[in-house]
Amino acid sequence: MSDFDRNAGARWGQGVARAGRAEIDQGLRTYMLGVYNNMVVGLALTGLVALAVNMLAVTSDPSLAAAHMGRISLTQFGVTLYGTPLKYVVMLAPLAFVFFFSFRINQMSASAARTLFFVFAGTMGLSLSTLLLVYTGSSVARAFFVTAAAFGGLSLYGYTTRRDLSPIGSFLIMGLIGLVIASLVNLFVQSSGFQFGLSILSVLIFSGLTAWDTQAIKEMYYAGDGFEVATKKSVNGALMLYLDFINIFQSLLFLTGSRND
């Protein structure tokens, strides 16, 4: 199943002993399973936090309504979370976690890195809870399952392909930088048509990154690191794939979701 060897100079198709290959493949499967397990737990935590926050922020009881957002009745907690400057903290907190994680992971223990990833996933759930105010529940569920199916196929391709995706990855990173800049511009322009185009580009870019990141995560295994370093790589790989999934999901939801108007 493996397309790489631990020897960087022999990654593409050079032979190894059958017993060594079997050991590598089994170790690789365990390593990748750890990556996907961390990612799935992170996604589950994000969904549970988003749902719990929405339940606290929204009410169907008129006596508990402190304000209204369209047809949605907000509790005082909802008004505080979504109607005060706190909403900017909620919006930017996941980005701060990503930067902190990226710069500090080498100084952390493996257990601390995993804990921080799950805290980040919970914080992302707090941020994404706003989607349940904007879009119908059926739209959110549909976008999630479409994303899961697409992500599974793309990640499987990245894992099994013998093609070196590095050149494509470099191009996608350039596209991602452009996407971020364009998204910042649209914060001021507030163009729905522009956002529609950005969402299409986002789906394409992060779909490609899913395959590329999977191959890169797979390649990390062959460095032959000890347990501690390998575990941190597994957590970092889970974060990479988690972000790919979340970005595809959000973009698909914008493109296909029905709003609570």
C-alpha positions as a LaTeX table, in Angstrom:
\begin{tabular}{lrrr}
\hline
Residue & $x$ (\AA) & $y$ (\AA) & $z$ (\AA) \\
\hline
Met1 & 0.00 & 0.00 & 0.00 \\
Ser2 & 2.91 & 2.32 & 0.63 \\
Asp3 & 4.34 & 4.50 & $-2.12$ \\
Phe4 & 7.29 & 5.75 & $-0.06$ \\
Asp5 & 10.25 & 4.36 & 1.83 \\
Arg6 & 11.83 & 5.74 & 4.98 \\
Asn7 & 14.91 & 6.43 & 2.86 \\
Ala8 & 14.11 & 9.81 & 1.23 \\
Gly9 & 16.32 & 8.98 & $-1.71$ \\
Ala10 & 14.26 & 5.90 & $-2.53$ \\
Arg11 & 10.74 & 7.17 & $-2.13$ \\
Trp12 & 9.50 & 6.51 & $-5.62$ \\
Gly13 & 9.34 & 2.80 & $-6.36$ \\
Gln14 & 12.71 & 1.42 & $-5.22$ \\
Gly15 & 12.47 & $-2.06$ & $-3.76$ \\
Val16 & 12.59 & $-3.08$ & $-0.11$ \\
Ala17 & 12.49 & $-6.49$ & 1.53 \\
Arg18 & 9.01 & $-7.99$ & 1.72 \\
Ala19 & 9.13 & $-8.33$ & 5.52 \\
Gly20 & 10.31 & $-4.73$ & 5.88 \\
Arg21 & 7.57 & $-3.58$ & 3.54 \\
Ala22 & 4.91 & $-5.38$ & 5.60 \\
Glu23 & 6.18 & $-3.75$ & 8.80 \\
Ile24 & 6.19 & $-0.33$ & 7.16 \\
Asp25 & 2.69 & $-0.77$ & 5.77 \\
Gln26 & 1.32 & $-1.84$ & 9.15 \\
Gly27 & 3.03 & 1.07 & 10.87 \\
Leu28 & 1.74 & 3.45 & 8.21 \\
Arg29 & $-1.81$ & 2.20 & 8.63 \\
Thr30 & $-1.60$ & 2.72 & 12.39 \\
Tyr31 & $-0.13$ & 6.20 & 11.91 \\
Met32 & $-2.77$ & 7.28 & 9.38 \\
Leu33 & $-5.53$ & 5.79 & 11.52 \\
Gly34 & $-4.31$ & 8.01 & 14.35 \\
Val35 & $-4.47$ & 11.04 & 12.06 \\
Tyr36 & $-8.02$ & 10.29 & 10.95 \\
Asn37 & $-9.17$ & 9.41 & 14.48 \\
Asn38 & $-7.92$ & 12.74 & 15.82 \\
Met39 & $-9.57$ & 14.56 & 12.93 \\
Val40 & $-12.93$ & 12.80 & 13.38 \\
Val41 & $-12.93$ & 13.46 & 17.13 \\
Gly42 & $-12.14$ & 17.11 & 16.39 \\
Leu43 & $-15.02$ & 17.36 & 13.90 \\
Ala44 & $-17.41$ & 15.67 & 16.33 \\
Leu45 & $-16.37$ & 18.08 & 19.08 \\
Thr46 & $-16.88$ & 21.04 & 16.73 \\
Gly47 & $-20.37$ & 19.85 & 15.83 \\
Leu48 & $-21.40$ & 19.20 & 19.44 \\
Val49 & $-20.16$ & 22.58 & 20.64 \\
Ala50 & $-21.87$ & 24.37 & 17.74 \\
Leu51 & $-25.15$ & 22.59 & 18.50 \\
Ala52 & $-24.90$ & 23.20 & 22.26 \\
Val53 & $-24.15$ & 26.91 & 21.79 \\
Asn54 & $-27.04$ & 27.25 & 19.34 \\
Met55 & $-29.41$ & 25.64 & 21.82 \\
Leu56 & $-28.33$ & 28.14 & 24.48 \\
Ala57 & $-28.47$ & 31.12 & 22.12 \\
Val58 & $-31.83$ & 30.44 & 20.45 \\
Thr59 & $-35.24$ & 30.01 & 22.01 \\
Ser60 & $-38.76$ & 29.26 & 20.84 \\
Asp61 & $-40.23$ & 30.67 & 24.06 \\
Pro62 & $-41.30$ & 34.32 & 23.49 \\
Ser63 & $-40.85$ & 35.08 & 27.20 \\
Leu64 & $-37.15$ & 34.20 & 26.97 \\
Ala65 & $-36.45$ & 36.15 & 23.77 \\
Ala66 & $-34.14$ & 39.13 & 24.32 \\
Ala67 & $-33.87$ & 40.05 & 20.63 \\
His68 & $-34.73$ & 38.77 & 17.18 \\
Met69 & $-32.57$ & 38.00 & 14.15 \\
Gly70 & $-35.04$ & 37.62 & 11.32 \\
Arg71 & $-37.30$ & 34.77 & 12.40 \\
Ile72 & $-34.78$ & 33.59 & 15.02 \\
Ser73 & $-35.40$ & 34.52 & 18.66 \\
Leu74 & $-32.22$ & 35.03 & 20.66 \\
Thr75 & $-31.77$ & 34.56 & 24.39 \\
Gln76 & $-29.68$ & 37.03 & 26.38 \\
Phe77 & $-26.76$ & 34.65 & 25.91 \\
Gly78 & $-27.29$ & 34.78 & 22.15 \\
Val79 & $-27.44$ & 38.57 & 22.14 \\
Thr80 & $-24.21$ & 38.75 & 24.13 \\
Leu81 & $-22.47$ & 36.25 & 21.88 \\
Tyr82 & $-23.65$ & 37.52 & 18.51 \\
Gly83 & $-24.68$ & 41.12 & 19.11 \\
Thr84 & $-21.72$ & 42.57 & 21.01 \\
Pro85 & $-18.00$ & 43.00 & 20.23 \\
Leu86 & $-17.57$ & 39.51 & 21.70 \\
Lys87 & $-18.59$ & 38.18 & 18.28 \\
Tyr88 & $-15.26$ & 39.37 & 16.86 \\
Val89 & $-13.38$ & 37.46 & 19.56 \\
Val90 & $-15.40$ & 34.35 & 18.71 \\
Met91 & $-14.73$ & 34.87 & 15.01 \\
Leu92 & $-10.95$ & 35.38 & 15.32 \\
Ala93 & $-10.17$ & 32.94 & 18.16 \\
Pro94 & $-9.77$ & 29.87 & 15.86 \\
Leu95 & $-7.28$ & 31.75 & 13.70 \\
Ala96 & $-5.26$ & 32.68 & 16.79 \\
Phe97 & $-5.24$ & 29.00 & 17.83 \\
Val98 & $-3.94$ & 27.93 & 14.40 \\
Phe99 & $-1.06$ & 30.42 & 14.52 \\
Phe100 & $-0.18$ & 29.49 & 18.11 \\
Phe101 & $-0.33$ & 25.78 & 17.29 \\
Ser102 & 1.88 & 26.20 & 14.22 \\
Phe103 & 4.59 & 28.14 & 16.06 \\
Arg104 & 4.57 & 26.18 & 19.32 \\
Ile105 & 3.98 & 22.55 & 18.36 \\
Asn106 & 7.71 & 21.71 & 18.37 \\
Gln107 & 7.97 & 22.88 & 21.98 \\
Met108 & 4.91 & 20.95 & 23.16 \\
Ser109 & 4.55 & 17.41 & 24.35 \\
Ala110 & 2.43 & 15.10 & 22.22 \\
Ser111 & $-0.35$ & 15.04 & 24.83 \\
Ala112 & $-0.36$ & 18.86 & 25.05 \\
Ala113 & $-0.54$ & 19.13 & 21.25 \\
Arg114 & $-3.52$ & 16.77 & 21.13 \\
Thr115 & $-5.27$ & 18.65 & 23.95 \\
Leu116 & $-4.70$ & 21.99 & 22.20 \\
Phe117 & $-6.10$ & 20.57 & 18.97 \\
Phe118 & $-9.30$ & 19.50 & 20.72 \\
Val119 & $-9.58$ & 22.91 & 22.45 \\
Phe120 & $-9.19$ & 24.49 & 19.02 \\
Ala121 & $-11.91$ & 22.22 & 17.61 \\
Gly122 & $-14.25$ & 23.28 & 20.42 \\
Thr123 & $-13.46$ & 26.95 & 19.77 \\
Met124 & $-14.18$ & 26.42 & 16.09 \\
Gly125 & $-17.55$ & 24.97 & 17.09 \\
Leu126 & $-18.30$ & 28.17 & 18.99 \\
Ser127 & $-17.43$ & 30.19 & 15.89 \\
Leu128 & $-19.39$ & 27.97 & 13.49 \\
Ser129 & $-22.49$ & 28.07 & 15.66 \\
Thr130 & $-23.47$ & 31.19 & 13.70 \\
Leu131 & $-24.07$ & 28.97 & 10.66 \\
Leu132 & $-27.04$ & 27.43 & 12.46 \\
Leu133 & $-28.55$ & 30.92 & 12.70 \\
Val134 & $-28.08$ & 31.69 & 9.03 \\
Tyr135 & $-28.84$ & 28.33 & 7.37 \\
Thr136 & $-31.53$ & 25.70 & 7.86 \\
Gly137 & $-30.61$ & 22.51 & 9.66 \\
Ser138 & $-31.28$ & 20.41 & 6.56 \\
Ser139 & $-28.91$ & 22.59 & 4.52 \\
Val140 & $-26.16$ & 22.20 & 7.10 \\
Ala141 & $-26.64$ & 18.42 & 7.22 \\
Arg142 & $-26.65$ & 18.14 & 3.42 \\
Ala143 & $-23.47$ & 20.21 & 3.06 \\
Phe144 & $-21.77$ & 18.13 & 5.77 \\
Phe145 & $-22.51$ & 14.77 & 4.13 \\
Val146 & $-21.53$ & 16.02 & 0.66 \\
Thr147 & $-18.29$ & 17.34 & 2.14 \\
Ala148 & $-17.64$ & 14.04 & 3.94 \\
Ala149 & $-18.12$ & 12.03 & 0.74 \\
Ala150 & $-15.92$ & 14.35 & $-1.34$ \\
Phe151 & $-13.26$ & 14.54 & 1.37 \\
Gly152 & $-13.12$ & 10.77 & 1.72 \\
Gly153 & $-12.56$ & 10.27 & $-2.00$ \\
Leu154 & $-9.95$ & 13.02 & $-2.28$ \\
Ser155 & $-8.02$ & 11.85 & 0.78 \\
Leu156 & $-8.08$ & 8.26 & $-0.50$ \\
Tyr157 & $-6.67$ & 9.48 & $-3.80$ \\
Gly158 & $-3.89$ & 11.35 & $-2.01$ \\
Tyr159 & $-3.06$ & 8.25 & 0.00 \\
Thr160 & $-3.01$ & 5.76 & $-2.88$ \\
Thr161 & $-1.73$ & 7.73 & $-5.88$ \\
Arg162 & 1.79 & 7.12 & $-7.14$ \\
Arg163 & 1.89 & 10.58 & $-8.63$ \\
Asp164 & 4.00 & 13.19 & $-6.83$ \\
Leu165 & 1.55 & 15.95 & $-5.94$ \\
Ser166 & 4.22 & 18.42 & $-4.80$ \\
Pro167 & 4.06 & 20.61 & $-7.95$ \\
Ile168 & 0.27 & 20.80 & $-7.65$ \\
Gly169 & 0.60 & 21.61 & $-3.96$ \\
Ser170 & 2.86 & 24.58 & $-4.65$ \\
Phe171 & 0.31 & 25.94 & $-7.10$ \\
Leu172 & $-2.53$ & 25.42 & $-4.61$ \\
Ile173 & $-0.64$ & 27.28 & $-1.88$ \\
Met174 & $-0.27$ & 30.24 & $-4.22$ \\
Gly175 & $-4.01$ & 30.04 & $-4.92$ \\
Leu176 & $-4.73$ & 29.87 & $-1.19$ \\
Ile177 & $-2.73$ & 33.05 & $-0.54$ \\
Gly178 & $-4.68$ & 34.80 & $-3.28$ \\
Leu179 & $-7.95$ & 33.49 & $-1.82$ \\
Val180 & $-7.11$ & 34.86 & 1.62 \\
Ile181 & $-6.24$ & 38.29 & 0.20 \\
Ala182 & $-9.42$ & 38.38 & $-1.90$ \\
Ser183 & $-11.50$ & 37.35 & 1.12 \\
Leu184 & $-10.03$ & 40.21 & 3.17 \\
Val185 & $-10.88$ & 42.63 & 0.36 \\
Asn186 & $-14.44$ & 41.33 & 0.29 \\
Leu187 & $-14.83$ & 42.12 & 3.98 \\
Phe188 & $-14.91$ & 45.76 & 2.91 \\
Val189 & $-16.58$ & 45.34 & $-0.49$ \\
Gln190 & $-19.34$ & 43.03 & 0.81 \\
Ser191 & $-20.16$ & 41.72 & $-2.68$ \\
Ser192 & $-22.34$ & 38.60 & $-2.71$ \\
Gly193 & $-21.33$ & 37.85 & $-6.32$ \\
Phe194 & $-17.65$ & 38.14 & $-5.42$ \\
Gln195 & $-18.20$ & 35.88 & $-2.41$ \\
Phe196 & $-19.95$ & 33.33 & $-4.62$ \\
Gly197 & $-16.89$ & 33.19 & $-6.89$ \\
Leu198 & $-14.56$ & 32.95 & $-3.89$ \\
Ser199 & $-16.59$ & 30.04 & $-2.52$ \\
Ile200 & $-16.22$ & 28.14 & $-5.79$ \\
Leu201 & $-12.47$ & 28.76 & $-5.75$ \\
Ser202 & $-12.31$ & 27.71 & $-2.11$ \\
Val203 & $-13.97$ & 24.36 & $-2.85$ \\
Leu204 & $-11.51$ & 23.72 & $-5.70$ \\
Ile205 & $-8.42$ & 24.82 & $-3.78$ \\
Phe206 & $-9.17$ & 22.94 & $-0.57$ \\
Ser207 & $-10.24$ & 19.85 & $-2.50$ \\
Gly208 & $-6.80$ & 19.79 & $-4.10$ \\
Leu209 & $-5.15$ & 20.50 & $-0.76$ \\
Thr210 & $-6.95$ & 17.53 & 0.79 \\
Ala211 & $-5.22$ & 15.14 & $-1.61$ \\
Trp212 & $-1.88$ & 16.95 & $-1.34$ \\
Asp213 & $-1.97$ & 17.17 & 2.46 \\
Thr214 & $-2.82$ & 13.48 & 2.73 \\
Gln215 & 0.21 & 12.57 & 0.64 \\
Ala216 & 2.39 & 14.95 & 2.66 \\
Ile217 & 1.14 & 13.47 & 5.95 \\
Lys218 & 1.85 & 10.00 & 4.64 \\
Glu219 & 5.37 & 11.04 & 3.68 \\
Met220 & 6.00 & 12.41 & 7.19 \\
Tyr221 & 5.76 & 8.86 & 8.53 \\
Tyr222 & 8.88 & 7.76 & 6.70 \\
Ala223 & 11.16 & 10.10 & 8.65 \\
Gly224 & 11.41 & 7.27 & 11.19 \\
Asp225 & 10.78 & 9.51 & 14.22 \\
Gly226 & 10.33 & 8.30 & 17.77 \\
Phe227 & 6.90 & 7.90 & 19.34 \\
Glu228 & 6.68 & 11.44 & 20.73 \\
Val229 & 7.55 & 13.20 & 17.48 \\
Ala230 & 5.45 & 10.82 & 15.39 \\
Thr231 & 2.44 & 11.46 & 17.65 \\
Lys232 & 2.84 & 15.22 & 17.26 \\
Lys233 & 3.04 & 14.77 & 13.50 \\
Ser234 & $-0.17$ & 12.76 & 13.68 \\
Val235 & $-1.91$ & 15.59 & 15.54 \\
Asn236 & $-0.53$ & 18.19 & 13.12 \\
Gly237 & $-1.73$ & 16.06 & 10.21 \\
Ala238 & $-5.19$ & 15.87 & 11.79 \\
Leu239 & $-5.23$ & 19.67 & 12.00 \\
Met240 & $-4.29$ & 20.01 & 8.33 \\
Leu241 & $-7.07$ & 17.70 & 7.17 \\
Tyr242 & $-9.55$ & 19.18 & 9.64 \\
Leu243 & $-9.00$ & 22.66 & 8.18 \\
Asp244 & $-9.41$ & 21.32 & 4.64 \\
Phe245 & $-12.71$ & 19.70 & 5.63 \\
Ile246 & $-14.06$ & 22.78 & 7.42 \\
Asn247 & $-13.22$ & 25.10 & 4.53 \\
Ile248 & $-14.85$ & 22.82 & 1.94 \\
Phe249 & $-17.91$ & 22.49 & 4.19 \\
Gln250 & $-18.32$ & 26.24 & 4.72 \\
Ser251 & $-17.91$ & 27.00 & 1.01 \\
Leu252 & $-20.40$ & 24.32 & $-0.05$ \\
Leu253 & $-22.86$ & 25.57 & 2.54 \\
Phe254 & $-22.62$ & 29.10 & 1.12 \\
Leu255 & $-23.12$ & 27.80 & $-2.40$ \\
Thr256 & $-25.99$ & 25.39 & $-1.72$ \\
Gly257 & $-27.50$ & 26.31 & 1.66 \\
Ser258 & $-31.05$ & 27.53 & 2.24 \\
Arg259 & $-31.21$ & 30.54 & 4.55 \\
Asn260 & $-33.40$ & 31.09 & 7.59 \\
Asp261 & $-35.13$ & 34.13 & 6.10 \\
\hline
\end{tabular}
